[in-house]
Amino acid sequence: MRLSAGYIEPSMFDRVRWFRPARAKGVPVWHYWTPRTTPHLGERVDLATVDPLLRNMVAFAQARGVLTTPSCEGHFFDAAWFDAAYRGLLADAPLLRAGALPMQDVESGAVIRPRAAGWTPPPYAETRDAVAANNGKGQIGFAFPEAVMPRYAECFARSVAPFADAYAERRGPRTVVTVVVRGSDPDDLRGRWAGVERALVGVLSGVAPRFSVG
């Protein structure tokens, strides 16, 4: 398995598969990832794993047959948080090389212990600077099935324009609208996601709950 912990921007989250290493409660967690062969088409997710600012809209979308891709509400991590997370990577390295680190596949929930001979953490300064440069940036994709017609996706992409960047692309039987939010501070971030949620509810309010997507 080609396993990495290098920083990737939120707009690329659905191009990789995510793995969460075991950590004590309250300890900052830095996720690992491996490239996907094809972009994510969306899935139903355990709402407990979804960031708080996205949880309601993900539940609303899922109830109407619109699946979601891997997401992040955007965070404002300080240096202390990053240092604690990076210490976890340093401690993981010998365990990964020995195939002794339990990791949970965040999509399937399966626990694996990959062996990555020669694995080393990503560069400290480069990763720290990337995190700082992207504080407040979040992303989620909404995968609209053909059954609810592409116009729903197009309307939603237009409706979020005051709050976020959005683009739509066809992926197999679905049209995925990727929404990227950039908040200047926690309040601004919260307000922008609230606007995205209002747009989603407005567009899907005519779609019956538990809509069958086949």
N, CA and C atoms as a LAMMPS dump frame, in Angstrom:
ITEM: TIMESTEP
0
ITEM: NUMBER OF ATOMS
642
ITEM: BOX BOUNDS ff ff ff
-5.0000000000000000e+02 5.0000000000000000e+02
-5.0000000000000000e+02 5.0000000000000000e+02
-5.0000000000000000e+02 5.0000000000000000e+02
ITEM: ATOMS id mol type element x y z
1 1 1 N 0.842 -1.193 0
2 1 2 C 0 0 0
3 1 3 C 0.884 1.252 0
4 2 1 N 0.598 2.157 -0.893
5 2 2 C 1.318 3.431 -0.942
6 2 3 C 0.646 4.405 0.036
7 3 1 N 1.22 4.508 1.22
8 3 2 C 0.595 5.265 2.301
9 3 3 C 1.332 6.575 2.522
10 4 1 N 0.582 7.666 2.624
11 4 2 C 1.19 8.975 2.827
12 4 3 C 0.486 9.718 3.955
13 5 1 N 1.22 10.646 4.569
14 5 2 C 0.619 11.569 5.535
15 5 3 C 0.919 13 5.136
16 6 1 N 1.347 13.187 3.891
17 6 2 C 1.62 14.537 3.41
18 6 3 C 0.35 15.36 3.311
19 7 1 N 0.469 16.667 3.44
20 7 2 C -0.701 17.541 3.399
21 7 3 C -1.283 17.596 1.988
22 8 1 N -2.605 17.482 1.895
23 8 2 C -3.29 17.732 0.632
24 8 3 C -4.435 18.7 0.895
25 9 1 N -4.735 19.532 -0.072
26 9 2 C -5.776 20.535 0.084
27 9 3 C -7.157 19.884 0.125
28 10 1 N -8.118 20.534 0.803
29 10 2 C -9.47 19.967 0.888
30 10 3 C -10.087 19.632 -0.462
31 11 1 N -9.76 20.403 -1.505
32 11 2 C -10.354 20.142 -2.82
33 11 3 C -9.936 18.785 -3.391
34 12 1 N -8.94 18.144 -2.778
35 12 2 C -8.481 16.839 -3.248
36 12 3 C -8.915 15.701 -2.332
37 13 1 N -9.698 15.995 -1.311
38 13 2 C -10.058 14.975 -0.325
39 13 3 C -10.749 13.762 -0.934
40 14 1 N -11.551 13.977 -1.973
41 14 2 C -12.289 12.85 -2.545
42 14 3 C -11.477 12.097 -3.59
43 15 1 N -10.197 12.453 -3.732
44 15 2 C -9.312 11.717 -4.641
45 15 3 C -8.453 10.704 -3.9
46 16 1 N -8.644 10.614 -2.595
47 16 2 C -7.839 9.684 -1.798
48 16 3 C -8.745 8.898 -0.86
49 17 1 N -8.185 7.833 -0.302
50 17 2 C -8.876 7.04 0.715
51 17 3 C -8.189 7.308 2.049
52 18 1 N -8.98 7.541 3.107
53 18 2 C -8.456 8.02 4.372
54 18 3 C -8.379 6.918 5.429
55 19 1 N -7.346 7.023 6.265
56 19 2 C -7.128 6.068 7.35
57 19 3 C -6.791 6.841 8.623
58 20 1 N -7.454 6.444 9.704
59 20 2 C -7.273 7.141 10.982
60 20 3 C -6.483 6.253 11.939
61 21 1 N -5.312 6.715 12.38
62 21 2 C -4.528 5.901 13.313
63 21 3 C -5.138 5.92 14.705
64 22 1 N -4.828 4.896 15.47
65 22 2 C -5.325 4.823 16.843
66 22 3 C -4.692 5.927 17.683
67 23 1 N -5.521 6.63 18.451
68 23 2 C -5.05 7.676 19.342
69 23 3 C -5.9 7.67 20.61
70 24 1 N -5.311 8.111 21.713
71 24 2 C -6.087 8.286 22.936
72 24 3 C -7.081 9.433 22.741
73 25 1 N -8.193 9.38 23.462
74 25 2 C -9.207 10.411 23.348
75 25 3 C -8.622 11.774 23.676
76 26 1 N -8.9 12.755 22.825
77 26 2 C -8.424 14.108 23.06
78 26 3 C -7.075 14.416 22.447
79 27 1 N -6.381 13.404 21.926
80 27 2 C -5.073 13.613 21.312
81 27 3 C -5.274 13.979 19.838
82 28 1 N -4.654 15.066 19.342
83 28 2 C -4.807 15.439 17.93
84 28 3 C -4.439 14.294 16.99
85 29 1 N -5.244 14.127 15.96
86 29 2 C -5.05 13.02 15.013
87 29 3 C -4.743 13.572 13.629
88 30 1 N -3.661 13.105 13.062
89 30 2 C -3.319 13.412 11.675
90 30 3 C -3.614 12.168 10.85
91 31 1 N -4.457 12.312 9.834
92 31 2 C -4.884 11.155 9.047
93 31 3 C -3.862 10.796 7.961
94 32 1 N -3.876 9.53 7.616
95 32 2 C -3.075 9.015 6.516
96 32 3 C -3.991 8.826 5.296
97 33 1 N -3.382 8.686 4.127
98 33 2 C -4.198 8.493 2.929
99 33 3 C -3.423 7.704 1.876
100 34 1 N -4.191 7.155 0.945
101 34 2 C -3.634 6.476 -0.209
102 34 3 C -4.444 6.904 -1.433
103 35 1 N -3.831 7.049 -2.591
104 35 2 C -4.567 7.54 -3.769
105 35 3 C -5.686 6.592 -4.185
106 36 1 N -6.77 7.161 -4.677
107 36 2 C -7.859 6.372 -5.249
108 36 3 C -7.591 6.189 -6.736
109 37 1 N -8.071 5.094 -7.287
110 37 2 C -7.931 4.882 -8.728
111 37 3 C -8.929 5.725 -9.509
112 38 1 N -10.096 6.006 -8.899
113 38 2 C -11.097 6.878 -9.518
114 38 3 C -11.651 7.802 -8.451
115 39 1 N -12.117 8.997 -8.832
116 39 2 C -12.683 9.919 -7.841
117 39 3 C -13.879 9.309 -7.113
118 40 1 N -14.073 9.72 -5.894
119 40 2 C -15.156 9.223 -5.057
120 40 3 C -16.515 9.577 -5.667
121 41 1 N -17.451 8.616 -5.661
122 41 2 C -18.787 8.842 -6.217
123 41 3 C -19.802 9.208 -5.15
124 42 1 N -19.386 9.263 -3.892
125 42 2 C -20.316 9.579 -2.814
126 42 3 C -20.785 8.328 -2.106
127 43 1 N -21.116 8.482 -0.818
128 43 2 C -21.582 7.351 -0.02
129 43 3 C -22.411 7.864 1.144
130 44 1 N -23.148 6.94 1.756
131 44 2 C -23.811 7.253 3.02
132 44 3 C -22.767 7.118 4.123
133 45 1 N -22.772 8.044 5.051
134 45 2 C -21.733 8.034 6.081
135 45 3 C -22.353 8.026 7.472
136 46 1 N -21.57 7.572 8.437
137 46 2 C -21.942 7.652 9.841
138 46 3 C -21.86 9.123 10.242
139 47 1 N -22.973 9.707 10.618
140 47 2 C -22.999 11.141 10.921
141 47 3 C -22.078 11.507 12.072
142 48 1 N -21.773 10.557 12.938
143 48 2 C -20.872 10.837 14.051
144 48 3 C -19.466 11.161 13.561
145 49 1 N -19.13 10.746 12.333
146 49 2 C -17.799 11.009 11.795
147 49 3 C -17.737 12.315 11.006
148 50 1 N -18.86 13.006 10.868
149 50 2 C -18.925 14.232 10.079
150 50 3 C -18.694 15.441 10.984
151 51 1 N -17.936 16.418 10.511
152 51 2 C -17.689 17.625 11.296
153 51 3 C -19.006 18.33 11.645
154 52 1 N -19.082 18.963 12.822
155 52 2 C -20.339 19.538 13.316
156 52 3 C -21.01 20.518 12.362
157 53 1 N -20.261 21.38 11.681
158 53 2 C -20.877 22.374 10.803
159 53 3 C -21.488 21.751 9.556
160 54 1 N -21.144 20.518 9.27
161 54 2 C -21.654 19.842 8.071
162 54 3 C -22.701 18.783 8.384
163 55 1 N -22.841 18.43 9.641
164 55 2 C -23.625 17.255 10.016
165 55 3 C -25.092 17.359 9.603
166 56 1 N -25.731 18.488 9.863
167 56 2 C -27.155 18.625 9.536
168 56 3 C -27.402 18.538 8.038
169 57 1 N -26.555 19.205 7.264
170 57 2 C -26.799 19.191 5.811
171 57 3 C -26.499 17.82 5.219
172 58 1 N -25.531 17.095 5.776
173 58 2 C -25.258 15.745 5.293
174 58 3 C -26.449 14.836 5.598
175 59 1 N -27.017 14.964 6.793
176 59 2 C -28.193 14.162 7.144
177 59 3 C -29.36 14.488 6.217
178 60 1 N -29.572 15.778 5.953
179 60 2 C -30.663 16.211 5.077
180 60 3 C -30.463 15.656 3.668
181 61 1 N -29.232 15.755 3.156
182 61 2 C -28.95 15.269 1.804
183 61 3 C -29.134 13.761 1.713
184 62 1 N -28.582 13.037 2.683
185 62 2 C -28.676 11.575 2.647
186 62 3 C -30.118 11.1 2.694
187 63 1 N -30.951 11.787 3.465
188 63 2 C -32.354 11.393 3.566
189 63 3 C -33.081 11.539 2.236
190 64 1 N -32.511 12.336 1.334
191 64 2 C -33.141 12.564 0.04
192 64 3 C -32.387 11.917 -1.122
193 65 1 N -31.486 11.004 -0.786
194 65 2 C -30.811 10.255 -1.834
195 65 3 C -29.595 10.923 -2.418
196 66 1 N -29.175 12.046 -1.846
197 66 2 C -27.962 12.727 -2.304
198 66 3 C -26.824 12.307 -1.38
199 67 1 N -25.842 11.61 -1.925
200 67 2 C -24.724 11.124 -1.13
201 67 3 C -23.643 12.193 -1.024
202 68 1 N -22.657 11.966 -0.174
203 68 2 C -21.608 12.956 0.019
204 68 3 C -20.234 12.31 -0.106
205 69 1 N -19.245 13.139 -0.423
206 69 2 C -17.865 12.69 -0.525
207 69 3 C -17.111 13.073 0.748
208 70 1 N -15.903 12.538 0.958
209 70 2 C -15.122 12.903 2.145
210 70 3 C -15.055 14.421 2.322
211 71 1 N -15.176 14.868 3.558
212 71 2 C -15.371 16.291 3.786
213 71 3 C -14.583 16.803 4.981
214 72 1 N -14.516 18.121 5.076
215 72 2 C -13.905 18.801 6.211
216 72 3 C -14.546 20.174 6.3
217 73 1 N -14.994 20.558 7.499
218 73 2 C -15.628 21.868 7.643
219 73 3 C -14.62 23.008 7.542
220 74 1 N -13.34 22.694 7.699
221 74 2 C -12.312 23.734 7.775
222 74 3 C -12.007 23.989 9.243
223 75 1 N -10.764 24.161 9.553
224 75 2 C -10.369 24.335 10.95
225 75 3 C -9.334 25.448 11.053
226 76 1 N -9.145 25.929 12.257
227 76 2 C -8.115 26.922 12.53
228 76 3 C -7.159 26.314 13.548
229 77 1 N -6.204 25.538 13.035
230 77 2 C -5.268 24.832 13.898
231 77 3 C -4.121 25.751 14.296
232 78 1 N -3.793 25.756 15.582
233 78 2 C -2.653 26.552 16.026
234 78 3 C -1.396 25.685 16.055
235 79 1 N -0.272 26.32 16.393
236 79 2 C 1.012 25.615 16.365
237 79 3 C 1.042 24.471 17.359
238 80 1 N 0.414 24.649 18.52
239 80 2 C 0.423 23.599 19.537
240 80 3 C -0.304 22.357 19.036
241 81 1 N -1.449 22.555 18.363
242 81 2 C -2.186 21.41 17.809
243 81 3 C -1.325 20.677 16.787
244 82 1 N -0.717 21.434 15.886
245 82 2 C 0.078 20.783 14.846
246 82 3 C 1.263 20.032 15.448
247 83 1 N 1.94 20.633 16.404
248 83 2 C 3.091 19.958 17.011
249 83 3 C 2.68 18.639 17.663
250 84 1 N 1.525 18.635 18.343
251 84 2 C 1.056 17.405 18.976
252 84 3 C 0.719 16.35 17.925
253 85 1 N 0.083 16.766 16.83
254 85 2 C -0.249 15.823 15.767
255 85 3 C 1.014 15.283 15.108
256 86 1 N 1.992 16.141 14.928
257 86 2 C 3.23 15.697 14.271
258 86 3 C 4.012 14.736 15.162
259 87 1 N 3.964 14.959 16.471
260 87 2 C 4.611 14.011 17.379
261 87 3 C 3.997 12.623 17.226
262 88 1 N 2.692 12.584 16.958
263 88 2 C 2.039 11.304 16.708
264 88 3 C 2.597 10.611 15.481
265 89 1 N 2.886 11.382 14.418
266 89 2 C 3.475 10.797 13.209
267 89 3 C 4.867 10.229 13.494
268 90 1 N 5.637 10.962 14.28
269 90 2 C 6.976 10.481 14.619
270 90 3 C 6.902 9.159 15.399
271 91 1 N 5.96 9.093 16.334
272 91 2 C 5.797 7.869 17.119
273 91 3 C 5.26 6.724 16.267
274 92 1 N 4.466 7.046 15.233
275 92 2 C 3.9 6.02 14.354
276 92 3 C 4.946 5.359 13.468
277 93 1 N 5.987 6.1 13.103
278 93 2 C 6.909 5.647 12.054
279 93 3 C 7.454 4.237 12.285
280 94 1 N 8.026 3.927 13.446
281 94 2 C 8.553 2.556 13.612
282 94 3 C 7.45 1.501 13.605
283 95 1 N 6.262 1.868 14.09
284 95 2 C 5.152 0.915 14.085
285 95 3 C 4.694 0.627 12.66
286 96 1 N 4.648 1.662 11.835
287 96 2 C 4.265 1.474 10.435
288 96 3 C 5.283 0.604 9.707
289 97 1 N 6.54 0.847 9.964
290 97 2 C 7.57 0.059 9.289
291 97 3 C 7.498 -1.421 9.688
292 98 1 N 6.971 -1.668 10.906
293 98 2 C 6.849 -3.047 11.388
294 98 3 C 5.481 -3.658 11.114
295 99 1 N 4.553 -2.866 10.558
296 99 2 C 3.202 -3.367 10.33
297 99 3 C 2.426 -3.574 11.611
298 100 1 N 2.687 -2.721 12.613
299 100 2 C 2.084 -2.897 13.94
300 100 3 C 1.188 -1.733 14.36
301 101 1 N 0.861 -0.841 13.45
302 101 2 C 0.013 0.301 13.798
303 101 3 C -1.419 0.06 13.317
304 102 1 N -2.4 -0.095 14.234
305 102 2 C -3.79 -0.254 13.791
306 102 3 C -4.341 1.052 13.25
307 103 1 N -5 0.987 12.101
308 103 2 C -5.616 2.141 11.455
309 103 3 C -7.022 1.766 11.025
310 104 1 N -7.918 2.712 11.124
311 104 2 C -9.292 2.469 10.684
312 104 3 C -9.529 3.121 9.332
313 105 1 N -10.019 2.331 8.397
314 105 2 C -10.467 2.859 7.114
315 105 3 C -11.737 3.657 7.388
316 106 1 N -11.71 4.966 7.142
317 106 2 C -12.852 5.793 7.541
318 106 3 C -14.079 5.535 6.681
319 107 1 N -13.926 4.885 5.534
320 107 2 C -15.087 4.571 4.703
321 107 3 C -15.743 3.269 5.147
322 108 1 N -14.948 2.231 5.303
323 108 2 C -15.516 0.924 5.606
324 108 3 C -15.564 0.613 7.095
325 109 1 N -14.755 1.32 7.884
326 109 2 C -14.658 1.022 9.312
327 109 3 C -13.712 -0.116 9.62
328 110 1 N -13.165 -0.762 8.587
329 110 2 C -12.252 -1.889 8.788
330 110 3 C -10.956 -1.409 9.439
331 111 1 N -10.409 -2.237 10.311
332 111 2 C -9.128 -1.934 10.947
333 111 3 C -8.033 -2.706 10.227
334 112 1 N -7.003 -1.989 9.812
335 112 2 C -5.898 -2.616 9.098
336 112 3 C -4.589 -2.279 9.814
337 113 1 N -3.572 -3.047 9.499
338 113 2 C -2.22 -2.782 10.026
339 113 3 C -1.254 -2.845 8.847
340 114 1 N -1.215 -1.776 8.055
341 114 2 C -0.35 -1.811 6.869
342 114 3 C 1.127 -1.816 7.247
343 115 1 N 1.924 -2.45 6.429
344 115 2 C 3.365 -2.43 6.632
345 115 3 C 3.988 -1.576 5.541
346 116 1 N 4.715 -0.553 5.95
347 116 2 C 5.328 0.379 5.011
348 116 3 C 6.812 0.488 5.333
349 117 1 N 7.588 -0.422 4.784
350 117 2 C 9.027 -0.455 5.045
351 117 3 C 9.666 0.867 4.629
352 118 1 N 10.48 1.434 5.515
353 118 2 C 11.182 2.672 5.197
354 118 3 C 10.337 3.923 5.322
355 119 1 N 9.109 3.798 5.868
356 119 2 C 8.214 4.968 5.946
357 119 3 C 8.788 6.039 6.873
358 120 1 N 8.697 7.281 6.425
359 120 2 C 9.102 8.424 7.24
360 120 3 C 8.01 9.485 7.173
361 121 1 N 7.84 10.296 8.213
362 121 2 C 6.824 11.343 8.196
363 121 3 C 7.13 12.398 7.138
364 122 1 N 6.129 13.152 6.71
365 122 2 C 6.368 14.253 5.769
366 122 3 C 7.199 15.338 6.445
367 123 1 N 7.845 16.203 5.682
368 123 2 C 8.691 17.244 6.271
369 123 3 C 7.903 18.142 7.233
370 124 1 N 8.488 18.402 8.383
371 124 2 C 7.805 19.182 9.424
372 124 3 C 7.445 20.586 8.941
373 125 1 N 8.43 21.365 8.527
374 125 2 C 8.189 22.776 8.203
375 125 3 C 7.238 22.921 7.015
376 126 1 N 7.438 22.103 5.993
377 126 2 C 6.591 22.181 4.805
378 126 3 C 5.135 21.87 5.149
379 127 1 N 4.931 20.854 5.969
380 127 2 C 3.572 20.467 6.345
381 127 3 C 2.942 21.51 7.259
382 128 1 N 3.697 21.994 8.228
383 128 2 C 3.204 23.042 9.129
384 128 3 C 2.778 24.275 8.344
385 129 1 N 3.579 24.706 7.386
386 129 2 C 3.267 25.901 6.609
387 129 3 C 2.031 25.69 5.739
388 130 1 N 1.865 24.489 5.202
389 130 2 C 0.684 24.202 4.378
390 130 3 C -0.584 24.247 5.218
391 131 1 N -0.51 23.703 6.431
392 131 2 C -1.669 23.75 7.328
393 131 3 C -2.023 25.202 7.65
394 132 1 N -1.031 26.008 7.992
395 132 2 C -1.276 27.402 8.348
396 132 3 C -1.867 28.177 7.17
397 133 1 N -1.376 27.905 5.967
398 133 2 C -1.841 28.628 4.783
399 133 3 C -3.28 28.273 4.425
400 134 1 N -3.749 27.1 4.864
401 134 2 C -5.09 26.655 4.499
402 134 3 C -6.053 26.614 5.68
403 135 1 N -5.686 27.26 6.786
404 135 2 C -6.623 27.374 7.895
405 135 3 C -7.913 28.036 7.425
406 136 1 N -9.039 27.493 7.859
407 136 2 C -10.334 28.06 7.49
408 136 3 C -10.881 27.578 6.16
409 137 1 N -10.209 26.629 5.509
410 137 2 C -10.662 26.132 4.213
411 137 3 C -11.303 24.762 4.394
412 138 1 N -12.54 24.624 3.933
413 138 2 C -13.269 23.368 4.058
414 138 3 C -13.855 22.937 2.732
415 139 1 N -14.297 21.685 2.67
416 139 2 C -14.783 21.147 1.413
417 139 3 C -15.734 19.99 1.641
418 140 1 N -16.717 19.859 0.762
419 140 2 C -17.595 18.697 0.734
420 140 3 C -18.15 18.56 -0.675
421 141 1 N -18.435 17.332 -1.067
422 141 2 C -19.056 17.089 -2.358
423 141 3 C -20.427 16.462 -2.176
424 142 1 N -21.395 16.91 -2.957
425 142 2 C -22.751 16.351 -2.937
426 142 3 C -22.983 15.632 -4.258
427 143 1 N -23.281 14.33 -4.178
428 143 2 C -23.417 13.486 -5.364
429 143 3 C -24.901 13.29 -5.677
430 144 1 N -25.377 14.019 -6.666
431 144 2 C -26.791 13.976 -7.054
432 144 3 C -27.025 12.843 -8.041
433 145 1 N -27.983 11.943 -7.759
434 145 2 C -28.257 10.846 -8.693
435 145 3 C -29.006 11.341 -9.923
436 146 1 N -28.883 10.595 -10.987
437 146 2 C -29.587 10.935 -12.232
438 146 3 C -31.085 11.064 -11.991
439 147 1 N -31.599 10.267 -11.06
440 147 2 C -33.04 10.23 -10.836
441 147 3 C -33.614 11.57 -10.385
442 148 1 N -32.813 12.423 -9.722
443 148 2 C -33.359 13.723 -9.306
444 148 3 C -32.99 14.821 -10.281
445 149 1 N -32.472 14.417 -11.444
446 149 2 C -32.219 15.305 -12.574
447 149 3 C -31.034 16.247 -12.342
448 150 1 N -30.192 16.408 -13.359
449 150 2 C -29.017 17.267 -13.238
450 150 3 C -29.335 18.707 -12.868
451 151 1 N -30.544 19.162 -13.154
452 151 2 C -30.855 20.569 -12.871
453 151 3 C -30.791 20.878 -11.381
454 152 1 N -31.036 19.886 -10.526
455 152 2 C -30.905 20.115 -9.087
456 152 3 C -29.459 20.459 -8.749
457 153 1 N -28.537 19.699 -9.321
458 153 2 C -27.122 19.94 -9.062
459 153 3 C -26.705 21.311 -9.588
460 154 1 N -27.14 21.641 -10.785
461 154 2 C -26.776 22.927 -11.373
462 154 3 C -27.333 24.089 -10.56
463 155 1 N -28.568 23.957 -10.115
464 155 2 C -29.196 25.003 -9.309
465 155 3 C -28.469 25.172 -7.977
466 156 1 N -28.092 24.058 -7.357
467 156 2 C -27.381 24.128 -6.091
468 156 3 C -26.028 24.806 -6.265
469 157 1 N -25.288 24.453 -7.321
470 157 2 C -23.98 25.056 -7.562
471 157 3 C -24.093 26.572 -7.71
472 158 1 N -25.159 27.042 -8.36
473 158 2 C -25.358 28.493 -8.494
474 158 3 C -25.755 29.119 -7.164
475 159 1 N -26.56 28.42 -6.399
476 159 2 C -27.12 28.985 -5.169
477 159 3 C -26.072 29.227 -4.085
478 160 1 N -24.982 28.466 -4.091
479 160 2 C -23.976 28.626 -3.033
480 160 3 C -22.953 29.705 -3.364
481 161 1 N -23.056 30.323 -4.543
482 161 2 C -22.05 31.291 -4.988
483 161 3 C -21.767 32.419 -3.989
484 162 1 N -22.765 32.935 -3.249
485 162 2 C -22.431 34.009 -2.298
486 162 3 C -21.586 33.547 -1.11
487 163 1 N -21.533 32.242 -0.882
488 163 2 C -20.893 31.728 0.33
489 163 3 C -19.638 30.893 0.061
490 164 1 N -19.53 30.326 -1.134
491 164 2 C -18.467 29.359 -1.396
492 164 3 C -18.211 29.252 -2.889
493 165 1 N -17.107 28.604 -3.23
494 165 2 C -16.852 28.222 -4.614
495 165 3 C -17.468 26.846 -4.837
496 166 1 N -18.018 26.621 -6.009
497 166 2 C -18.632 25.332 -6.294
498 166 3 C -18.491 25.009 -7.771
499 167 1 N -18.317 23.739 -8.057
500 167 2 C -18.28 23.302 -9.45
501 167 3 C -18.908 21.919 -9.538
502 168 1 N -19.528 21.654 -10.67
503 168 2 C -20.214 20.379 -10.884
504 168 3 C -19.49 19.572 -11.953
505 169 1 N -19.425 18.251 -11.739
506 169 2 C -18.837 17.368 -12.73
507 169 3 C -19.562 16.029 -12.706
508 170 1 N -19.645 15.408 -13.862
509 170 2 C -20.303 14.112 -13.96
510 170 3 C -19.331 13.012 -13.547
511 171 1 N -19.776 12.122 -12.655
512 171 2 C -18.995 10.955 -12.253
513 171 3 C -19.907 9.74 -12.335
514 172 1 N -19.773 8.999 -13.409
515 172 2 C -20.623 7.827 -13.591
516 172 3 C -22.091 8.217 -13.593
517 173 1 N -22.917 7.579 -12.738
518 173 2 C -24.355 7.858 -12.728
519 173 3 C -24.728 9.086 -11.893
520 174 1 N -23.761 9.837 -11.423
521 174 2 C -24.044 10.969 -10.541
522 174 3 C -23.38 12.25 -11.034
523 175 1 N -23.981 13.363 -10.645
524 175 2 C -23.353 14.665 -10.827
525 175 3 C -22.904 15.131 -9.453
526 176 1 N -21.604 15.333 -9.29
527 176 2 C -21.052 15.723 -7.995
528 176 3 C -20.779 17.221 -7.993
529 177 1 N -21.384 17.903 -7.037
530 177 2 C -21.117 19.328 -6.84
531 177 3 C -20.15 19.451 -5.671
532 178 1 N -18.952 19.908 -5.936
533 178 2 C -17.941 20.104 -4.902
534 178 3 C -18.005 21.547 -4.425
535 179 1 N -18.122 21.71 -3.125
536 179 2 C -18.238 23.032 -2.505
537 179 3 C -16.982 23.276 -1.678
538 180 1 N -16.318 24.399 -1.927
539 180 2 C -15.111 24.769 -1.19
540 180 3 C -15.365 26.105 -0.494
541 181 1 N -15.272 26.097 0.831
542 181 2 C -15.528 27.285 1.649
543 181 3 C -14.217 27.793 2.229
544 182 1 N -14.058 29.092 2.232
545 182 2 C -12.881 29.725 2.829
546 182 3 C -13.358 30.765 3.84
547 183 1 N -13.145 30.479 5.115
548 183 2 C -13.568 31.401 6.163
549 183 3 C -12.382 32.183 6.709
550 184 1 N -12.594 33.453 6.996
551 184 2 C -11.508 34.283 7.518
552 184 3 C -11.299 34.083 9.01
553 185 1 N -12.324 33.607 9.696
554 185 2 C -12.263 33.308 11.126
555 185 3 C -13.396 32.338 11.434
556 186 1 N -13.449 31.776 12.645
557 186 2 C -14.486 30.78 12.935
558 186 3 C -15.91 31.269 12.7
559 187 1 N -16.208 32.521 13.038
560 187 2 C -17.567 33.031 12.821
561 187 3 C -17.891 33.137 11.338
562 188 1 N -16.936 33.616 10.561
563 188 2 C -17.148 33.723 9.118
564 188 3 C -17.342 32.34 8.504
565 189 1 N -16.53 31.384 8.94
566 189 2 C -16.662 30.019 8.437
567 189 3 C -18.043 29.456 8.759
568 190 1 N -18.492 29.648 9.995
569 190 2 C -19.799 29.156 10.417
570 190 3 C -20.915 29.778 9.574
571 191 1 N -20.817 31.077 9.322
572 191 2 C -21.834 31.753 8.525
573 191 3 C -21.872 31.27 7.088
574 192 1 N -20.728 31.003 6.517
575 192 2 C -20.681 30.521 5.133
576 192 3 C -21.285 29.123 5.005
577 193 1 N -20.965 28.24 5.96
578 193 2 C -21.569 26.91 5.896
579 193 3 C -23.073 26.971 6.134
580 194 1 N -23.523 27.898 6.968
581 194 2 C -24.964 28.068 7.168
582 194 3 C -25.625 28.477 5.854
583 195 1 N -24.949 29.326 5.075
584 195 2 C -25.488 29.717 3.777
585 195 3 C -25.545 28.556 2.805
586 196 1 N -24.512 27.714 2.822
587 196 2 C -24.512 26.527 1.965
588 196 3 C -25.659 25.596 2.357
589 197 1 N -25.868 25.444 3.664
590 197 2 C -26.949 24.576 4.126
591 197 3 C -28.317 25.117 3.689
592 198 1 N -28.518 26.418 3.794
593 198 2 C -29.792 27.002 3.343
594 198 3 C -29.995 26.76 1.851
595 199 1 N -28.933 26.887 1.078
596 199 2 C -29.037 26.65 -0.365
597 199 3 C -29.413 25.206 -0.658
598 200 1 N -28.804 24.276 0.054
599 200 2 C -29.103 22.859 -0.153
600 200 3 C -30.55 22.551 0.203
601 201 1 N -30.999 23.05 1.343
602 201 2 C -32.386 22.813 1.767
603 201 3 C -33.349 23.418 0.758
604 202 1 N -33.025 24.616 0.264
605 202 2 C -33.9 25.258 -0.71
606 202 3 C -34.036 24.467 -1.991
607 203 1 N -32.928 23.914 -2.459
608 203 2 C -32.947 23.166 -3.714
609 203 3 C -33.626 21.812 -3.562
610 204 1 N -33.4 21.151 -2.413
611 204 2 C -33.916 19.791 -2.238
612 204 3 C -35.233 19.723 -1.472
613 205 1 N -35.812 20.851 -1.144
614 205 2 C -37.039 20.822 -0.336
615 205 3 C -38.186 20.126 -1.047
616 206 1 N -38.129 20.041 -2.371
617 206 2 C -39.194 19.361 -3.108
618 206 3 C -38.93 17.888 -3.331
619 207 1 N -37.785 17.382 -2.841
620 207 2 C -37.454 15.964 -3.006
621 207 3 C -37.867 15.224 -1.747
622 208 1 N -38.69 14.199 -1.897
623 208 2 C -39.231 13.49 -0.74
624 208 3 C -38.127 12.789 0.048
625 209 1 N -38.234 12.782 1.367
626 209 2 C -37.279 12.009 2.183
627 209 3 C -37.277 10.545 1.774
628 210 1 N -36.117 9.914 1.97
629 210 2 C -35.915 8.497 1.636
630 210 3 C -36.173 8.232 0.157
631 211 1 N -35.849 9.234 -0.684
632 211 2 C -35.982 9.077 -2.129
633 211 3 C -35.143 7.887 -2.6
634 212 1 N -35.708 7.015 -3.396
635 212 2 C -34.989 5.831 -3.857
636 212 3 C -34.059 6.2 -4.992
637 213 1 N -32.771 5.904 -4.814
638 213 2 C -31.806 6.249 -5.838
639 213 3 C -31.334 5.036 -6.628
640 214 1 N -31.755 3.834 -6.25
641 214 2 C -31.391 2.642 -6.991
642 214 3 C -29.943 2.244 -6.792
